[in-house]
Amino acid sequence: MRRLWLTVTTLALPLGACLDFDFHSEGTRVTATTSLAMATDTPANPDGFDTDVSICGGPSDLLSCNEDNDTFVVAMGDYSEAASEGFLSFGVLDASFDGDPSNQTLGVTRGDGAYGSVVVPPAIDLTGPSGSIHGGDAIQLAWTPAGDDVMRWQGSVTCGSAAPVDAHGGALRDLGWAHLHTDEFPTSQPGPCTATIVVLRTRTGTMDARYGSDSSISAEMSTELQVDLAD
């Protein structure tokens, strides 16, 4: 079954040390994530793709974004939408698109005309083992198209009715193939188990200097694959 879809740091300080964390930022962060819905033939979304765009406008702090109440319009292809704030979103603005966004330019325009854009990565056609994988075996993955994008994988393992256990995850080279090892998928109890592997491809774009030096815009495409792990 296929679906196209924080680092925690422990700081040790001497007793009595003063912590002075500054979460303030003048920059704007735009993130677009695309997934392929499982039901690809629904009338409301015949292509199966869902692209969600999240905008944290600057100035921002730990629990707030867009403190200047700027407006943003997000555009891709022939469609554009004014980003809006959801319930309890702390100033984060969102927009969403249907349809295959592969290799399309997603643009974001602030109310003052400041512009940023990113080319959305292509959809990933991911394949894996056709049968069950036994302990010690390699999980061979292949995907198209290959390229030079930044890629990584993450995943989890579910055994019976037990809660999923996170897999190790890590970086991938965009070669069109990769070998993962079953040791990277810790099991919570004896099998049979199911490993869920998510392969993610990311691209970064450019933003107008008016957004500030710490601004960023990125787009991510993800694909999910499930593999049976034998006892």
Backbone as CSV, one residue per row, in Angstrom:
resi,resn,N_x,N_y,N_z,CA_x,CA_y,CA_z,C_x,C_y,C_z
1,MET,0.854,-1.191,0.000,0.000,0.000,0.000,0.889,1.240,0.000
2,ARG,0.564,2.191,-0.908,1.429,3.360,-1.063,0.612,4.629,-0.880
3,ARG,1.162,5.600,-0.192,0.540,6.903,-0.063,1.549,7.987,-0.377
4,LEU,1.156,8.844,-1.323,2.028,9.949,-1.675,1.682,11.140,-0.788
5,TRP,2.206,11.497,-0.092,1.863,12.525,0.876,2.502,13.851,0.585
6,LEU,11.308,17.426,16.065,12.012,18.553,16.625,13.185,17.985,17.385
7,THR,13.852,18.397,16.844,14.988,17.870,17.564,14.921,18.355,18.993
8,VAL,15.027,17.474,19.964,15.021,17.847,21.374,16.459,17.887,21.855
9,THR,16.882,19.038,22.344,18.251,19.211,22.807,18.267,19.339,24.314
10,THR,19.096,18.549,24.972,19.257,18.639,26.422,20.442,19.536,26.716
11,LEU,20.191,20.575,27.485,21.204,21.566,27.770,21.578,21.484,29.240
12,ALA,22.829,21.191,29.531,23.310,21.106,30.910,24.073,22.382,31.239
13,LEU,23.598,23.110,32.242,24.229,24.358,32.641,24.577,24.304,34.121
14,PRO,25.605,25.060,34.532,25.934,25.113,35.954,24.761,25.621,36.776
15,LEU,24.701,25.162,38.007,23.645,25.589,38.905,23.660,27.097,39.029
16,GLY,22.506,27.713,38.889,22.403,29.156,39.019,22.598,29.886,37.712
17,ALA,22.907,29.145,36.638,23.082,29.813,35.349,21.765,30.394,34.893
18,CYS,21.841,31.467,34.180,20.654,32.156,33.701,20.378,31.744,32.264
19,LEU,19.159,31.312,31.985,18.759,30.949,30.636,18.091,32.145,29.977
20,ASP,18.613,32.541,28.837,18.068,33.676,28.125,17.825,33.268,26.676
21,PHE,16.687,32.610,26.429,16.359,32.169,25.088,15.607,33.277,24.368
22,ASP,16.037,33.578,23.156,15.382,34.587,22.342,14.703,33.898,21.168
23,PHE,13.380,33.802,21.216,12.632,33.151,20.150,12.091,34.143,19.133
24,HIS,12.462,35.394,19.246,11.945,36.416,18.343,12.610,36.306,16.977
25,SER,11.819,36.500,15.938,12.341,36.485,14.572,11.608,37.525,13.752
26,GLU,12.354,38.219,12.915,11.755,39.174,11.987,11.410,38.506,10.665
27,GLY,11.935,37.308,10.442,11.755,36.636,9.166,10.415,35.939,9.035
28,THR,10.092,35.583,7.810,8.870,34.852,7.484,9.232,33.454,7.015
29,ARG,8.526,32.448,7.512,8.786,31.060,7.138,7.559,30.484,6.431
30,VAL,7.782,30.015,5.219,6.708,29.430,4.417,7.045,27.974,4.150
31,THR,6.130,27.074,4.450,6.344,25.646,4.238,5.150,25.063,3.494
32,ALA,5.436,24.387,2.381,4.388,23.704,1.621,4.631,22.208,1.707
33,THR,3.630,21.442,2.073,3.739,19.983,2.159,2.658,19.358,1.287
34,THR,3.056,18.370,0.497,2.111,17.710,-0.404,2.013,16.241,-0.059
35,SER,0.783,15.740,-0.005,0.537,14.326,0.215,-0.483,13.844,-0.798
36,LEU,-0.472,12.550,-1.050,-1.453,11.942,-1.937,-2.470,11.206,-1.091
37,ALA,-3.719,11.645,-1.163,-4.775,11.029,-0.363,-4.980,9.581,-0.782
38,MET,-5.379,8.751,0.177,-5.599,7.343,-0.129,-6.737,7.168,-1.132
39,ALA,-7.817,7.920,-0.957,-8.946,7.822,-1.886,-8.693,8.773,-3.048
40,THR,-8.088,8.248,-4.107,-7.671,9.117,-5.212,-8.773,9.355,-6.233
41,ASP,-9.934,8.748,-6.046,-10.975,8.878,-7.057,-12.218,9.581,-6.528
42,THR,-12.078,10.354,-5.450,-13.222,11.069,-4.919,-13.552,12.253,-5.814
43,PRO,-14.841,12.562,-6.017,-15.216,13.682,-6.879,-14.612,15.005,-6.430
44,ALA,-14.450,15.181,-5.108,-13.927,16.451,-4.598,-12.440,16.607,-4.864
45,ASN,-11.742,15.503,-5.060,-10.291,15.557,-5.236,-9.858,14.425,-6.164
46,PRO,-10.162,14.549,-7.465,-9.931,13.431,-8.382,-8.465,13.084,-8.564
47,ASP,-7.549,14.050,-8.382,-6.128,13.771,-8.550,-5.505,13.132,-7.317
48,GLY,-6.161,13.292,-6.164,-5.660,12.675,-4.943,-4.631,13.482,-4.190
49,PHE,-4.111,14.552,-4.780,-3.072,15.331,-4.123,-3.668,16.398,-3.210
50,ASP,-3.047,16.586,-2.058,-3.393,17.676,-1.137,-2.128,18.437,-0.803
51,THR,-2.102,19.723,-1.096,-0.960,20.570,-0.769,-1.397,21.602,0.257
52,ASP,-0.737,21.606,1.412,-1.022,22.561,2.478,0.148,23.522,2.616
53,VAL,-0.164,24.800,2.631,0.844,25.849,2.754,0.665,26.538,4.095
54,SER,1.737,26.595,4.878,1.728,27.209,6.200,2.665,28.414,6.198
55,ILE,2.191,29.558,6.690,2.970,30.792,6.692,3.043,31.340,8.110
56,CYS,4.266,31.440,8.632,4.501,32.123,9.904,5.181,33.437,9.566
57,GLY,4.382,34.480,9.455,4.914,35.787,9.079,5.662,36.439,10.216
58,GLY,6.694,37.179,9.865,7.434,37.930,10.871,6.854,39.323,11.041
59,PRO,7.058,39.919,12.207,7.767,39.396,13.380,6.998,38.252,14.043
60,SER,7.773,37.332,14.648,7.168,36.214,15.345,7.937,35.924,16.614
61,ASP,7.272,35.225,17.543,7.885,34.786,18.783,7.544,33.314,18.979
62,LEU,7.849,32.786,20.137,7.690,31.359,20.385,6.275,30.873,20.085
63,LEU,5.272,31.612,20.536,3.888,31.176,20.383,3.059,32.166,19.580
64,SER,3.681,32.907,18.700,2.922,33.851,17.884,3.626,34.092,16.560
65,CYS,2.825,34.313,15.519,3.332,34.655,14.188,2.566,35.864,13.667
66,ASN,3.154,36.495,12.664,2.484,37.568,11.938,1.987,38.670,12.875
67,GLU,2.879,39.168,13.713,2.492,40.175,14.685,2.104,41.501,14.043
68,ASP,2.468,41.713,12.772,2.076,42.934,12.057,0.768,42.750,11.287
69,ASN,0.158,41.573,11.398,-1.111,41.285,10.726,-1.042,41.512,9.220
70,ASP,0.052,41.085,8.605,0.182,41.194,7.156,-0.753,40.206,6.457
71,THR,-1.090,40.525,5.218,-1.871,39.614,4.393,-0.943,38.917,3.390
72,PHE,-1.297,37.703,3.012,-0.508,36.916,2.067,-1.444,36.241,1.073
73,VAL,-1.035,36.248,-0.179,-1.754,35.510,-1.231,-0.823,34.430,-1.763
74,VAL,-1.328,33.204,-1.811,-0.557,32.064,-2.293,-1.102,31.679,-3.666
75,ALA,-0.200,31.458,-4.624,-0.619,31.122,-5.982,0.177,29.945,-6.511
76,MET,-0.494,29.101,-7.285,0.164,27.990,-7.970,-0.637,27.697,-9.230
77,GLY,0.024,27.748,-10.379,-0.686,27.574,-11.627,-1.691,28.697,-11.835
78,ASP,-2.900,28.327,-12.190,-3.949,29.320,-12.448,-4.769,29.647,-11.206
79,TYR,-4.404,29.080,-10.073,-5.220,29.258,-8.874,-4.462,30.068,-7.827
80,SER,-5.164,30.969,-7.168,-4.579,31.735,-6.062,-5.587,31.796,-4.921
81,GLU,-5.049,31.943,-3.740,-5.894,31.944,-2.541,-5.273,32.825,-1.476
82,ALA,-6.099,33.631,-0.812,-5.626,34.421,0.324,-5.450,33.498,1.522
83,ALA,-4.260,33.502,2.105,-4.014,32.662,3.276,-4.841,33.169,4.452
84,SER,-5.374,32.254,5.233,-6.252,32.628,6.342,-5.794,31.967,7.626
85,GLU,-6.231,32.523,8.736,-5.848,32.029,10.057,-6.897,31.075,10.580
86,GLY,-6.460,29.924,11.031,-7.372,28.945,11.592,-7.604,29.164,13.080
87,PHE,-8.433,28.309,13.673,-8.752,28.406,15.088,-7.532,28.035,15.926
88,LEU,-7.170,28.900,16.875,-6.035,28.686,17.763,-4.745,28.418,16.995
89,SER,-4.529,29.153,15.907,-3.327,28.959,15.098,-2.200,29.896,15.490
90,PHE,-2.442,30.801,16.444,-1.415,31.708,16.967,-0.764,32.539,15.862
91,GLY,-1.570,32.935,14.892,-1.082,33.800,13.834,-0.580,33.084,12.605
92,VAL,-0.486,31.756,12.639,-0.064,31.008,11.461,-1.191,31.040,10.424
93,LEU,-0.839,31.371,9.184,-1.813,31.433,8.105,-1.669,30.204,7.214
94,ASP,-2.786,29.761,6.658,-2.792,28.541,5.857,-3.521,28.750,4.539
95,ALA,-3.106,27.984,3.551,-3.806,27.872,2.276,-3.665,26.442,1.807
96,SER,-4.565,25.998,0.933,-4.503,24.619,0.465,-4.882,24.540,-1.002
97,PHE,-4.317,23.518,-1.677,-4.536,23.317,-3.099,-4.773,21.837,-3.373
98,ASP,-5.621,21.561,-4.384,-5.782,20.216,-4.913,-5.055,20.129,-6.253
99,GLY,-4.882,18.928,-6.749,-4.229,18.727,-8.029,-2.748,18.459,-7.877
100,ASP,-2.160,17.844,-8.878,-0.744,17.473,-8.854,0.121,18.724,-8.983
101,PRO,0.908,19.078,-7.955,1.735,20.286,-7.998,3.152,20.035,-8.500
102,SER,3.450,18.826,-8.959,4.820,18.462,-9.318,5.455,19.479,-10.262
103,ASN,6.627,19.973,-9.842,7.441,20.898,-10.641,6.735,22.211,-10.977
104,GLN,5.676,22.518,-10.261,5.030,23.817,-10.432,5.623,24.826,-9.460
105,THR,5.583,26.097,-9.856,6.069,27.168,-8.987,4.972,27.610,-8.040
106,LEU,5.269,27.553,-6.760,4.350,28.059,-5.741,4.867,29.422,-5.291
107,GLY,4.040,30.442,-5.422,4.451,31.796,-5.070,3.642,32.354,-3.923
108,VAL,4.299,33.150,-3.096,3.654,33.795,-1.953,3.930,35.285,-2.036
109,THR,2.870,36.091,-2.021,3.005,37.539,-2.118,2.423,38.192,-0.874
110,ARG,3.231,38.973,-0.184,2.772,39.718,0.990,2.024,40.967,0.540
111,GLY,1.292,41.571,1.439,0.485,42.735,1.098,1.260,43.880,0.495
112,ASP,2.540,44.021,0.863,3.367,45.103,0.316,4.037,44.726,-0.996
113,GLY,3.703,43.565,-1.543,4.266,43.129,-2.813,5.490,42.254,-2.694
114,ALA,6.047,42.073,-1.502,7.209,41.204,-1.324,6.841,39.782,-1.754
115,TYR,7.737,39.174,-2.558,7.407,37.899,-3.208,8.426,36.825,-2.851
116,GLY,7.956,35.615,-2.706,8.814,34.450,-2.524,8.264,33.301,-3.329
117,SER,9.143,32.391,-3.779,8.661,31.274,-4.581,9.538,30.053,-4.399
118,VAL,8.968,28.893,-4.694,9.688,27.626,-4.651,9.058,26.702,-5.682
119,VAL,9.879,25.881,-6.317,9.368,24.880,-7.255,9.090,23.599,-6.479
120,VAL,7.858,23.138,-6.525,7.465,21.952,-5.764,8.151,20.711,-6.354
121,PRO,8.719,19.853,-5.513,9.364,18.630,-6.028,8.358,17.739,-6.755
122,PRO,8.859,16.886,-7.643,7.950,15.972,-8.345,7.427,14.877,-7.426
123,ALA,6.262,14.368,-7.782,5.706,13.227,-7.057,6.654,12.045,-7.157
124,ILE,6.719,11.246,-6.098,7.645,10.119,-6.019,6.886,8.820,-6.238
125,ASP,7.299,8.082,-7.233,6.743,6.748,-7.457,7.664,5.753,-6.754
126,LEU,7.237,5.296,-5.597,8.081,4.472,-4.727,7.627,3.024,-4.761
127,THR,8.592,2.122,-4.906,8.293,0.693,-4.844,9.212,0.029,-3.831
128,GLY,8.749,-1.097,-3.290,9.517,-1.838,-2.300,9.330,-3.331,-2.484
129,PRO,9.689,-4.110,-1.473,9.595,-5.571,-1.575,8.157,-6.018,-1.818
130,SER,8.002,-7.064,-2.613,6.664,-7.581,-2.905,6.189,-8.571,-1.853
131,GLY,7.121,-9.141,-1.083,6.760,-10.116,-0.053,7.262,-9.688,1.314
132,SER,7.138,-10.586,2.279,7.571,-10.284,3.639,9.096,-10.257,3.726
133,ILE,9.593,-9.412,4.620,11.019,-9.286,4.866,11.340,-9.938,6.203
134,HIS,12.396,-10.748,6.230,12.805,-11.421,7.459,13.923,-10.643,8.149
135,GLY,14.066,-10.844,9.436,15.100,-10.166,10.202,16.477,-10.379,9.613
136,GLY,17.239,-9.305,9.479,18.564,-9.362,8.894,18.586,-9.081,7.410
137,ASP,17.416,-9.100,6.769,17.363,-8.821,5.337,17.357,-7.315,5.082
138,ALA,17.773,-6.948,3.891,17.701,-5.545,3.473,16.330,-5.261,2.870
139,ILE,15.847,-4.055,3.122,14.617,-3.592,2.493,15.029,-2.728,1.303
140,GLN,14.811,-3.232,0.113,15.249,-2.542,-1.088,14.136,-1.630,-1.603
141,LEU,14.456,-0.348,-1.708,13.515,0.654,-2.203,13.987,1.171,-3.556
142,ALA,13.045,1.535,-4.384,13.363,2.184,-5.655,12.318,3.258,-5.920
143,TRP,12.734,4.342,-6.537,11.779,5.408,-6.842,12.163,6.128,-8.127
144,THR,11.165,6.727,-8.713,11.351,7.612,-9.862,10.520,8.863,-9.635
145,PRO,10.967,10.007,-10.172,12.268,10.189,-10.831,13.382,10.348,-9.814
146,ALA,14.617,10.032,-10.218,15.790,10.361,-9.411,16.251,11.759,-9.789
147,GLY,17.058,12.363,-8.950,17.509,13.723,-9.233,18.583,14.148,-8.268
148,ASP,18.551,15.417,-7.869,19.554,15.923,-6.927,18.903,16.686,-5.788
149,ASP,17.671,16.319,-5.457,16.971,16.975,-4.352,17.449,16.441,-3.003
150,VAL,17.193,17.219,-1.972,17.446,16.778,-0.598,16.360,15.766,-0.223
151,MET,16.794,14.587,0.231,15.830,13.553,0.580,16.146,12.947,1.949
152,ARG,15.123,12.399,2.573,15.286,11.710,3.843,14.153,10.698,3.973
153,TRP,14.299,9.818,4.967,13.223,8.887,5.227,12.921,8.839,6.711
154,GLN,11.715,8.505,7.023,11.297,8.288,8.406,10.279,7.167,8.383
155,GLY,9.930,6.668,9.542,8.982,5.570,9.542,8.627,5.094,10.926
156,SER,7.908,3.991,10.954,7.470,3.400,12.215,7.176,1.927,11.991
157,VAL,7.026,1.201,13.096,6.703,-0.226,13.048,5.499,-0.483,13.948
158,THR,4.539,-1.226,13.436,3.374,-1.611,14.221,3.307,-3.133,14.277
159,CYS,3.234,-3.671,15.490,3.134,-5.120,15.700,1.824,-5.418,16.411
160,GLY,0.918,-6.071,15.709,-0.361,-6.410,16.316,-1.103,-5.176,16.769
161,SER,-1.594,-5.212,18.003,-2.359,-4.088,18.543,-1.493,-3.106,19.316
162,ALA,-0.175,-3.338,19.333,0.723,-2.439,20.066,0.839,-1.091,19.361
163,ALA,1.189,-0.075,20.133,1.366,1.256,19.570,2.566,1.276,18.633
164,PRO,2.537,2.090,17.580,3.667,2.159,16.649,4.941,2.609,17.357
165,VAL,6.083,2.082,16.891,7.399,2.459,17.397,8.141,3.160,16.270
166,ASP,8.714,4.319,16.560,9.407,5.078,15.525,10.643,4.340,15.026
167,ALA,10.862,4.390,13.721,12.083,3.874,13.124,13.175,4.934,13.232
168,HIS,14.413,4.532,12.913,15.538,5.447,13.097,15.508,6.609,12.121
169,GLY,15.225,6.366,10.861,15.185,7.418,9.863,16.559,7.967,9.539
170,GLY,16.617,8.848,8.537,17.889,9.446,8.181,17.870,10.011,6.779
171,ALA,19.037,10.481,6.333,19.171,11.095,5.020,19.239,10.030,3.930
172,LEU,18.826,10.412,2.735,18.921,9.557,1.554,19.581,10.343,0.430
173,ARG,20.320,9.654,-0.415,20.800,10.262,-1.649,19.753,10.023,-2.733
174,ASP,19.519,11.047,-3.542,18.472,10.967,-4.552,18.975,10.196,-5.781
175,LEU,19.274,8.915,-5.574,19.818,8.071,-6.630,18.743,7.271,-7.354
176,GLY,17.553,7.239,-6.786,16.505,6.399,-7.342,16.419,5.050,-6.668
177,TRP,17.281,4.775,-5.696,17.232,3.516,-4.963,17.899,3.696,-3.600
178,ALA,17.569,2.822,-2.678,18.187,2.816,-1.347,17.939,1.461,-0.707
179,HIS,18.864,1.049,0.173,18.702,-0.167,0.959,18.598,0.218,2.429
180,LEU,17.503,-0.138,3.053,17.339,0.028,4.486,17.485,-1.335,5.141
181,HIS,17.861,-1.335,6.416,18.060,-2.600,7.128,16.955,-2.788,8.149
182,THR,16.567,-4.021,8.352,15.491,-4.289,9.309,15.858,-3.854,10.719
183,ASP,17.153,-3.769,11.048,17.569,-3.309,12.380,17.161,-1.862,12.631
184,GLU,16.876,-1.126,11.577,16.459,0.266,11.723,14.986,0.398,12.096
185,PHE,14.311,-0.748,12.224,12.891,-0.763,12.564,12.695,-1.582,13.832
186,PRO,12.887,-0.958,15.002,12.751,-1.704,16.260,11.308,-2.151,16.471
187,THR,11.137,-3.398,16.874,9.803,-3.937,17.097,9.478,-3.958,18.579
188,SER,8.219,-3.704,18.891,7.777,-3.623,20.283,7.406,-4.987,20.840
189,GLN,7.157,-5.965,19.973,6.789,-7.304,20.399,6.985,-8.236,19.211
190,PRO,6.906,-9.555,19.431,7.094,-10.474,18.304,6.106,-10.209,17.181
191,GLY,6.540,-10.543,15.961,5.750,-10.297,14.773,4.556,-11.230,14.652
192,PRO,3.863,-11.132,13.514,4.255,-10.308,12.367,4.025,-8.816,12.613
193,CYS,4.825,-8.009,11.923,4.753,-6.565,12.088,4.681,-5.891,10.715
194,THR,4.296,-4.654,10.727,4.241,-3.861,9.499,5.088,-2.614,9.665
195,ALA,6.027,-2.415,8.745,6.861,-1.217,8.745,6.260,-0.198,7.786
196,THR,6.127,1.009,8.246,5.678,2.118,7.401,6.884,2.986,7.091
197,ILE,7.190,3.143,5.823,8.350,3.915,5.384,7.853,5.137,4.625
198,VAL,8.306,6.303,5.040,7.948,7.557,4.381,9.205,8.156,3.785
199,VAL,9.201,8.363,2.482,10.316,9.003,1.781,9.907,10.428,1.445
200,LEU,10.764,11.379,1.805,10.435,12.796,1.652,11.482,13.493,0.791
201,ARG,11.019,14.319,-0.115,11.887,15.091,-1.013,11.594,16.570,-0.770
202,THR,12.661,17.382,-0.583,12.499,18.784,-0.199,13.273,19.699,-1.131
203,ARG,12.672,20.825,-1.446,13.343,21.889,-2.183,13.158,23.214,-1.445
204,THR,14.152,24.077,-1.531,14.062,25.420,-0.969,14.000,26.433,-2.107
205,GLY,13.361,27.550,-1.835,13.205,28.588,-2.844,13.866,29.878,-2.434
206,THR,13.430,30.966,-3.030,14.010,32.287,-2.782,12.923,33.251,-2.337
207,MET,13.338,34.250,-1.553,12.404,35.244,-1.047,12.976,36.638,-1.227
208,ASP,12.077,37.590,-1.470,12.435,38.995,-1.588,13.188,39.447,-0.342
209,ALA,14.194,40.307,-0.530,14.992,40.804,0.604,14.132,41.508,1.638
210,ARG,12.986,42.017,1.239,12.103,42.706,2.192,11.550,41.774,3.262
211,TYR,11.603,40.484,3.021,11.137,39.534,4.027,12.111,39.413,5.202
212,GLY,13.378,39.755,5.016,14.360,39.622,6.083,15.296,38.463,5.838
213,SER,16.490,38.564,6.389,17.548,37.588,6.106,17.259,36.195,6.651
214,ASP,16.456,36.081,7.687,16.169,34.769,8.269,14.846,34.191,7.767
215,SER,14.395,34.656,6.606,13.173,34.124,6.004,13.495,32.892,5.158
216,SER,12.513,32.046,4.947,12.721,30.842,4.152,11.406,30.385,3.546
217,ILE,11.525,29.691,2.417,10.366,29.062,1.793,10.813,27.696,1.282
218,SER,10.043,26.680,1.561,10.405,25.320,1.159,9.145,24.548,0.781
219,ALA,9.352,23.501,-0.030,8.254,22.624,-0.429,8.705,21.188,-0.272
220,GLU,7.819,20.350,0.207,8.150,18.952,0.486,7.097,18.029,-0.109
221,MET,7.580,16.992,-0.772,6.712,15.952,-1.316,7.051,14.641,-0.607
222,SER,6.026,13.890,-0.214,6.299,12.650,0.511,5.511,11.481,-0.064
223,THR,6.085,10.295,0.075,5.472,9.059,-0.372,5.575,8.031,0.752
224,GLU,4.522,7.266,0.961,4.497,6.268,2.022,4.358,4.871,1.446
225,LEU,5.108,3.955,2.053,5.105,2.557,1.623,5.034,1.670,2.859
226,GLN,4.278,0.589,2.788,4.208,-0.348,3.897,4.814,-1.688,3.500
227,VAL,5.611,-2.251,4.429,6.309,-3.508,4.194,6.026,-4.450,5.344
228,ASP,5.714,-5.698,5.020,5.461,-6.718,6.046,6.787,-7.267,6.557
229,LEU,6.932,-7.322,7.881,8.106,-7.887,8.514,7.719,-9.232,9.121
230,ALA,8.359,-10.284,8.685,8.034,-11.619,9.183,8.645,-11.842,10.552
231,ASP,8.242,-12.919,11.219,8.786,-13.251,12.551,10.296,-13.462,12.447
